[in-house]
Amino acid sequence: MKEVSELQRRRAVNQIWNAAKDYSFVPDFKAYDGQGNADLYWNSIIGAVRRHYEYPKLAKVFAAFQEYEDGDEYEALLWLGLENAAYAREREDRPVLRTLREDYANRFLKEYGSKRLDDYHLYDYLATAHYLRALGREARLSRYDQKLLDELEFGQELDTDEIVERAQDLFQRWFQIKTEEHRRERGNWLSGLRRIGGKKGKGRLRKFGIGFADHPRHAYSGDDELLRREDQPITHLTAAQLRAFMAGKYGLSLYDEQQIMELERKLCSGNHAFCHLHITKGVPGKEKIQNGFEALRKDQERRQHEKNRAYYQAHLAENRITIARLASRIQNSVLLYLQPSLVPSETGLLDGSRVWRASVLQDGKIFQRTEQGNMGDLCVDILLDASTSQQTRQERVSTQGYLIAEALTRCGIPCRVMSFCSMTGYTILRVFRDYSEVQVNPRIFEYVSNGCNRDGLAVRTVHELMMASPYEHKILILLSDVKPHDAVRISAEDEGEYIPYEKDAGVRDTAAEVRRARADGIAVVCVFTGEEQDLPSAKLVYNKDFSKIPSVDLLADTVGTLLQNQIRNL
């Protein structure tokens, strides 16, 4: 969508005020079309909702969505239901609204009618059916999705409390989240906290849809205390159900229940208390997909896998050159900097201590030769940030991870490749390949971004896994935008206070975990994938051991230099 001018922002506000017949509030939602112009129909609906309903009650529901994964989807869905109710109440007073609605519906369907339904986000999928109904046309939906849309299209007979109650029930049953207020005692409310992963950054503006106001974090309520303490939605799932949900969404756990509990007892403490771990290879369970929403997500993930592979193939020639150059840089570094070692051989200098083996064991390796750099004592772990902030870089990040892993494989250096994200209090590590799995590098193209990222806990967990490996020398490479953000809060310096795991707090925690890993002999480096404004965070966490790759053709030199420096230090 084109950039929205200040003129169009003021026009959108005036349209909302006019429909609301109230000029005393600052709208927290505004709507624009694909050209960046204020959308008269949707701004009229936003104003009508203000006019006909007790908006502060609705605002609390919208505020709850802010820390949820796909929160913008939930907000748009709730607006779809409110549109149905507000239009029915307003059309008698404003006959022109019928024409505006039909025009908007036709524009929406023109935009999305040429696509397959499973190419949409859930909102687009249900909104397409909703606007087909508005035009008196048939909408073909599965039984599950038709039921969801029927429940979502609130009727004009409902008052504010009834709509809020309907919304709470709907989002709990269909999406396993709660939106009502949960008053908690400060001493114990965190013990039951399970928060869905939040978005990083502002909500998107749809081409023909709803967008956030300029300051969405402060737009829902004038009650700052409410935003600080009461915008903490939790799931209604039990601990066992939540763990089963993770297995269904991300794949079966590599550890049994007892093992994962012991791992959490060791790692999920301090800043990461009340968090959980799910480590998986992505092997699906036997549970069936229950609704169209999950089916769409699975299809979207499969299409992302295809995009990742297609991106690599589209740059095949330069990718192959990059692998060869990086492998050469790594081999040269090992030869230059790793200590030489004496290995048994059938030729070379006679080893008196082994002469007896020739006659007794018929072992011809009674000589010694010098081998410069034993790469068998070196392992490399690659950790890919798979949070939502990487969504526009998925193809590039998966390709970079593959190129590094493939170069290491050609050098005979054991490597393990994982991604990490967080959701509902869980930090999820997806293992694409393990040290000995030299033939499965293409699995890295199954990388998909979603949820939040608790960088500190991810580094702490990989640190623990690497220390359990048999290799003497260890290097950890992170591909990250160094923008930690997670829903589960951490303790502030003031006793009893909790602050978001983001910005300075998240960066400081990640830096501390990197220092701990280095203190245990693990060389930690970062391939920075983020934006310029986050470079100071990368410097704080990784000191000089990070580098930004402006283009793939520079990956060999950039990563080669990073690894060369670390191998030299080893």
N, C-alpha and C positions, 0 to 999 in steps of 0.2 A: 504494500500500500504506500502511496506517496506521502511525503511528510505533511503533517497537519499544520497549517498556518495559524497565527494568532487570531486572525479574522474568523477562521472557521471554528476555532475553540470558543470564541465569544458567541458566535452564531448558535453553536450547539447548546451552550448554557441558556441562551435566550429562548430557544425552542423548548427546552425542558421547563424553564420557569413559566412559560406561557401555558403549557399543558397542565402544570401543577397548580396554576393560579396562585403561586407563592414565589416571591422573589427574595426570601430571607435565608436561603440555604446555599451551600456550595455543593453542586452535584459530584458524587463520587464515581459515577459512570457517565460516559458520553459516547455517542455513536457516530461513526463516519463511514462513508462509502469508499470504494476502491480508489477514488481520485483524491481522497483526503478531505472531502467536503462533508459538512455536517449532514447527517441523515435525518430528514424530517420525520419519517415514520417512527424510527426507533427512539429518537429523542422525545417524541410525543408520548410513546409508551412509557419511557422512564419517568416523565413528568406525571403521567396518569397514575402510575404506581404510587408516587408521592401523594397524589391527590386523594386516592381512594383507600389507601392502607396506612397503617401505623408503621412508618418506615423504620424507626429505630429497632423494632423487633425483627424486621427483615434484615437490617444491617448486621445484626449479631450473627445471623446465619451466614451471610456473605463473609464476615470477618473470620468465621471458623474455617472457611475454605482456604485461607491464605497460606497456611502451613501444610497443606495436603499436596501430595503428588497429584498432578493433573488438576490442580485447584481451579485453573481457568476453565477447564471443561465443566466442572461442577457448577461454577458460577454461571456459565453460559446456559447450562441446562435449566438452572433455576429461573433464569430470565426467560427462557422459552415458556416455562409454565406460567410465569407472571404475565407474559405477553398475552397468553390465551385468555386469562381472566380479566386483565385490564382493558383489552380490546372490546370484550363483550360488554363491560360496564360503560365504556366511553363512546361506543359507536352511535348511540341514540342522540347524545349531545353534540357529536361531531360527525355528521354523515360523511364528510370528506375522508374520514379515517378508513372507510371501506376501500375507497380507491387507492389510498396510500398503501394499504396492506396488500392489495392485489398487485400493485406495481412492485412493491418490495419482494413479494413472493415470486413473481416472474423473474426479477433480476437475480434472486438467489438461485432459482432453479436453472436459469441460463448459465450461471457460473458452475454449478455442480452437476447439472443434468447430463453432461457429456462424460462424466467419470463413473467408474464402478463404485457401487456403494461401499465396498470394503476398502477403498482407497481413502475414505474419510476418517477424520476424528469422530468420536462418538457424537459430539454435538452436531457436526455436519450431517451425519447419518440420520439422526432423529429429526433434525430441523428440515431436511429434505422431505421426509414423510409428513411432517407437520404442515409445511407450506403446500404440499400436494393436497392435503385435506382442506386447507384454507381455500383452495381454488376449486374444491369440489371434485377432485380427482382421486383415483385409487392409489394408495400407498402399499406396496408389497413389502411386508415385514415378516420376520420369523415370529413364532408365537411368543417368545420371550420379549422381543423388542416391541411388539405391538402392545403387550401388557405394560411395559415400562412407559411407553409414550402415553397410553391411556391414563396411567396414574399421574404422569407429569403434567398433562394439560388441565390445569386447575380450572374449575368452573367459577362463573361470576357470583354464584351464591355463597361462596366461602368468604368468611371474614379473615382478618389478619391472623388471629390465633389459630384458626383452622388451617390456613395455608402453612403456617410455621409447623404445626403439628404434622401435617401431611408431608412436608418436605423432610422433617426429621426422620419420620418413619421410612420414607422412600430411600433416602441416602444411606440409612442404616442397613436396610434389607438388600439393596442392590449393590452397594459399594463398600459395605462393612465399615462405615464411618459414622460417627455421631456428631451432630452439630449443635445440640443444646448445651446450655451452660452447665458446667460441672464445678460446683463450689467445693474447694478442697481445703483441708487444714494444712497449714504450711509445713508441719512436722512430718506428714506421711503421704502427701498426695503424689510425690514423685515415684513412690514404690510401685504404683500401678500404671505409670505413664507409658503409653504405647502410641507414639505419634506417627502419622503417615508422613513420608518425606515431602518436604516443601519445595516450591519453585525457587530458583535463584534468579533475581532480576524481576523486571516488571512483566505483568501479563501482556500477552500479545494483543494487537488490534486486528480483528478479523477483517477480511476484505469487505464483507457485507454484514459485520456483526458488532459486538460490544467490546469496548476497550476500557482499561482502567483510566481513572483520572491521573493527573500528573503526580500525585502523592498518595498511592493506594494504601500505604501502611497507616496513614492517618485519616483516611477518608470515611471510615465506616462508623465511627462513633466519636463523640466529643469526650468520652470517658477514657482517659489515658490509662487509668488503673485497670479498667476492664480489658483493654488491649494487652496490657502487660501480663495479667494473671489468668484471664478467662478465655484467651483464644487458643487453648491447648486441647484440641479435639483428641479423643481416644477411640480405639476400636472397641467393639463389644465382644470381640473374640477372647476366649481363654488363652492362656499361654500355649497349651498344646495345639489349639486350633490355629493360633497365629504361626506357630512353627510349621504346621502342616500347610498353611497358606503359602509360606515361603518356599516350601518344597514343591508345591504345585506351580508356583509362578516362575521360580528360577531353576528348579531341578533338585533332585534328591541330594541330601547331605552326604559328604564324604566320610562323616564321622557318625558313630552311633550316639545315642542320647547321653550316655555316661561320659563319653569322650568330649563331646561338645560342652557339657556342663563343667568339666574340669578345665577346659580351655577358657571358658567364660569366667570361671572363678579366678583364674590367673590374670586374664587380660582386661576384663570389663570391670575395672576399678578406677578409683580416682576420678579424673575428668570423664571417664567412660562408664561410670556406674549407671545402672539401669539400662545399659545397652546389651545387645545380643549379637551373636555371630552366626552366619550361615555360609559354609564353604562347600562349593558344589562344582561338578564338571558339566552341569547343565543337562544331566540325564533326566528325561521327563518321568514323572510318576504315572500311575495308572488312573488317576482321577480324570473324569470327563469335564470338559469345559461347560460351565453352567449357563452362560448367556452370551448374547451377541457381543457385548462389550469385551469380554475376555477373548472371544474368537477374533475380533478385530485387532486386538493388541498382538495376538500371536501372528496373525497375517502381516501386520505392520513390521514385526520383528523379522519375519522371513524375507520380506521385501528389502529390509535394511541389509540383511546378509547379502542379498543379490547385488544391491548397490555397492557394498564394500568390495565385492569381487570384481564387479564391472569397473570400478574406479581403478583398481590395480591393473586390470587387463588393458584399460585405455592408455595407461602409461607404462606398458610392459617393457619396452626397450630401455627406457631410462631407469626403471626399477631394477632390471637385471644388471645394468651397469653399476647402480648404487650398491647392490648386494656384493658384487665382485670387489668393488673398491673398498667397501667397509670391511669385508673379510680379510682383504690384504692388509689394511691398516691394523686390524686386531692381531693378525699373525705376526706382523713386524714388531708390534708392541710387546707381544709375549716373548719373542726371540731376543729383543733388546733388554727387557727389564726383569723378567722372571729369573730367579736364580737357577744356574745350571745344576743338573743332577746326574749322578752316575747310575746307569741302568745296566743289568746283565745283558750280555750280547755274545754272539758266536765269533765276533772279531773284536780287536782292540787290545787293551792292556790286560795281561793275565792277572786274574784275581786269585791269589794263593788260597784264600779261604773257601774257594768254590771248586778247586781242582778235583777233590774227591768225588764230586757229583758226576764227573765224566764216566768213571768206571763203575760206580755203585748205582747211579740212577740213569745212566746214559743221557745225561743232560749236557748238551754241547755248549750251553751258555756259561762258560767258565771265564769269560773275559768281561771287561767293563768298557763302556764307551760313554762319552759325555753327551747328554741330551740337554740342549739349551731351552729351558723353559718347559716345565711339565704342566701342560694345560689341563691334565686330569685332576689337578688340585684346585682348579678354579671353577666356580659356578656363577651364573648370572641370573638374577630374577628380574623380570620386566613386569611392572605394575601399571595398568592403564586406568586412568580416571574415567569412569563411565557414568558420571552424573549428567543431569539434564543440561547443564551449561555447555556440554560438549556436543550438543545435538547437531549444530551446524558443521561440526568437524568430524563426524563419525567415520566417513570414508577415509579421510586423511589420517586420523589416529590409528585406525585398524591397519592401514597400509604401512605406516611407520613402525608399528609394533611387529608386523610380519617381516619387514625388511631387516630389522635388527635381529630378530630371532633366526631368520634364515642365514644371515651372515655368521652368527655364532655357531649355528649347526654345521656350517661348512668348515668352520675352524675346529670342530670337535669339542667345543666348549659346552658342557651341560647347561641348559637354560630352562627356566620355568616361566610361563607367561600367564598372568592373571589380570582380571579387571576388578574394580571395586565401585560400589555405590551403596547408598543406605536408604532404608525405607522402614517406616513404622518402628523405629528403634533398633532395627537390625542393620548391621553392616554386612553386605553380601560380597563374597569373593568368588568370582567365577574362574576356575582353572581351565585354560584352553589347552595347555600342554605341560607335561611334567618333564623333569630332567632327562629321563630315559626315552621319552616319546619323540624320536627324531623325525618321524614321518608325518606328524600331524600338525605342522605349522599352519596349513590352510584353515584350521579351526579358529584361528585368530580373527578371521573375517566374520565370525559370528558375534563379534563385539557390537553391542547396542547400548546406547546411553539412556538412562532413566533414573528418576529419584534424586536424592541428595548425595553428599559425599562427606564422610567423617574421616578426613585424611589421617588424623592422628591415630585413630584406632586401626585403620587399614595398615599404616606403617608398623604399628606395634605388633599386629598379627603376623605380617610377613616377616618381621624381625624374628619372632618366635619360631616360625616355620623354617627359616633359613638356619637358625642356630641348631636345629635338629638334623640338618643335612650333614653328610660325612666329609664335605669339602673343606679344605683348609682356607682358601681365599674366596671371599664372597663379595659380589657387587650387586647392588640394587639400583635399577634404572626406573624412575617414575616418569610417565608421560602424563602431565597434569597441567591444569590452568592455575593451580595454586590458589583456589578460591573455595576454601572449606565452608560448608554450610550444612547443618543437620538440625533436625527437629528437636532432639533431646537436648535439653539445656545443661549447662555445667555450673558448678558452684562459683560464685563470685568471691571476692576477698571478704566482703561483709557476710558474716555468718547468717545463714538462712536465706540469702538472696541467690537467685539463679539468673544467668544471662544466656543469651542465644549462642549456640556454637557456630559462629560466623565471624567474618572480618578479623579484627585484632585477636580476639579470644581464640578463634579457630587456628589462625596462623601461628600464634605463640605455642599452642598445644602441639601442632604438627612439627614445629621447629624443635621442641623438646624431645619428641619421639625420634626425630632424625638424629639428634645428638646422642641419644641412648644407643641407637643402632651403630653409630660410628664408634662409640666407646667400646662396643663389643667386637670391633674389628670389621664391621660391614662397611664397605665403601658405598656411599649413597649419592647418586647424581640425578639430575632432573632434566628431561627434555621438555621445555616450557611450551605449552600449546595455547596459552591464553592471550589476553589483550595487553596492550602497552601499559595501561593503568595498573595492572596487577604485577608488573615486573618488580616493584619494591618488595612485595610479599615473597616472591620467588627468591630474591636476594637474601631476605631475612631468614628464610627457612633453609636454603641450601648454600648460603654464602657464595663462593665463586664456582661451585660445582653445579652449574646449570647453564643451559644455552637454549636460545630460541632458534628454530629452524625456519627461515623465511620461505624456503621452497625445498621440495623433495630432493632435487639434484645436489643440494648442499648437505643432505643428511649424512653421507659417508664421512665428509670432513668434520662435521660438527660432532657427531656421536663418536667418530674415531678419535678425535682429540680428547673428549671427555673420558673415554675408556683408557686411552693411552696414559693420561695423567693418573688415573686410579691404579692401573697396573704398575706404573712406575713406583707409586707409593707403596704398593704391596711388597 
